[in-house]
Amino acid sequence: MSPPEPDSANASSNSSPGPSRPPAPLGRYALIAVVVAAAATAFAYVAGPLDPQRLTPKRIVDHLQANGGLHPGYRRNHAKGVCVIGYFDSSGAAAAYSKAGVFARGRTPVVGRFALPGGNPYAPDGGVPIRSFALRFTQADGQQWRTGMNNMPVFPVATPQAFFAQLQAGKPDPATGKPDPARQKAFFAAHPETAAFRAWAKDRKPSASYATERYYGLNAFYFIDTGGARQAVRWRVEPDNGAATSPLSAQDHDVLAEELNRRLAQGPLQWRLWVTLAAPSDPTADATRVWPPERREIDAGRIVLARAQAQDAGECRDINYDPLILPDGIAGSDDPLLAARSSAYAESYRRRTAEEARAGGHPPKELPR
Amino acid sequence: MNRDVEMFWWPARVLHWLMALMIVSMLFVGAGMVATVSDKHTWLLALHKPLGISILVLAVLRLTLRLLRKPPALPADLPPLQQFAARASHWLLYALMFALPLIGWAMLSAGGYPVSLGAGVVLPPIAPFDPSAFALLRWLHRTLAYLLFATVLLHLAAALYHGLIRRDGVLRSMVWRRGMRDDGASPPASGDVVASSVEDASVR
């Protein structure tokens, strides 16, 4: 069968002129509408608006913002901190497990940041015992390793959904300005995986220095060697800066950055980077569980900090310490928190850089409080 | 010799469909990866960057081919407004398939991110580290991506309009016919792909 040429309207040699084309049935217009609407609907579903139950970076960051207050230009979490500049001297010992340039014997520059948890850049230093230490290593080949560590060995929760529930439970009560204790209690009761973290937090006093803390990478990663072999690892940094002094009280407001400056004026501060090698049975997808202490550990080298910078003008300000920015030779594990951190940090970075841009390239000034 | 004179040149058709697949995938990947905290975020992002650079490379090739050989003329009886819309939307598509990968690359550069394509391949920055520039480029990347998706939908609707309503051969000029032996005047319906089949079916 060879029906008449439908292209005839277009053909130069056509004999049936275009204007005599029969009117198209409405069904064909409907078909076009359906195809286009289906494509648009699929897109809207993927982009989120048609799937309100989905946990998105926007929802997480909205809640962080609600809990910590809106402070334009600041990180939505770990908003209060201080920048540090230094380097990492690799011992070369981790190079057998990871082909990343940072582990070859030699020096790699770092830009770091110490911080307190929460979205309030005016929080008192003595309010909570948690401190964090983020680092960006820049390899000579342009690849980077970014890591965000905390001073507790375990994270309270194992999944983004549980983290979101924790944020919801931590929402300040408008009447008191503090989280509702009953909701907090209900959250912890519903999340027994938080037990290890709570045990740590219970006896922990807010340290009087960033320098005397140990910081843990929390999530598991893989080291990949030159042959492609993968080894599950966690890392932590151990301070070599003298004994801890007496802890802060809840009234101590702005002492940590000052204290760090005083120490750095005396000389550089140092941490040793330890890498723990997992056994095959160790959990890689659960940041609430530590690995057994007898696991083999590698002394990967020394982190040396030479100076500090104020966070509103320092180099760390505009760095997103996304834990999944990794050089070839380190890869993320199946820990679901990693993707959540990566996506939520990106959303926080998007918001705060936009706020900076609108304020003329620096964080907008807030009224003193 | 001139049997496919009404068709797009075959390399143009190959590139069109290959890039259609890549660009539509890219739009869905981009929209999806920023709207989830699951591990989809991680692997979609890992796909997004090399796919974007591939689109940029193919866009250069495609524009070169487009300038080397003129595409088939639009039907002479197409109303002037539609002629204009067709030309404008095509140049918009070309502009966006260049702009989006370049803006994405510049955005990561301005944000101080390594532009990693995976397997240790890192592209050099094409913009200085500048968070305010990042903010602007990040906004542009998203806004122009939505514009590209809207233009793709318009393009799809227009292609179906040509194929189903006007039946003027415009859609067919971008697809394949199995037997293009007889000077292209009347291709056998049995070998046609969807577009020409629906056009053919309409005549009965």
Interface residues (C-beta under 8 A of the other chain):
Chain A: M1 S2 P3 P4 E5 P6 D7 A9 N10 A11 S13 G18 P19 R21 A24 R28 Y29 L31 I32 V35 V36 A39 A40 A42 F43 V46 A47 G48 R54 L55 T56 P57 K58 I60 D141 G142 Q143 Q144 P160 R317 D318 I319 N320 L324 I325 P327 D328 G329 G332 D334 P336 L338 A339 A340 S342 S343 A344 A346 E347 Y349 R350 T353 A354 E356 A357 G361
Chain B: E6 L27 F28 A31 G32 M33 V34 A35 T36 V37 S38 D39 K40 H41 T42 L45 P75 D77 G111 G112 Y113 P114 S116 A119 G120 V122 P124 F129 P131 S132 F134 A135 L136 R138 W139 F149 L153 L156 A157 L160 Y161 L164 I165 R166 R167 D168 G169 V170 R172 A185 S186 P188 A189 S190 S196 E199 D200 S202 V203 R204
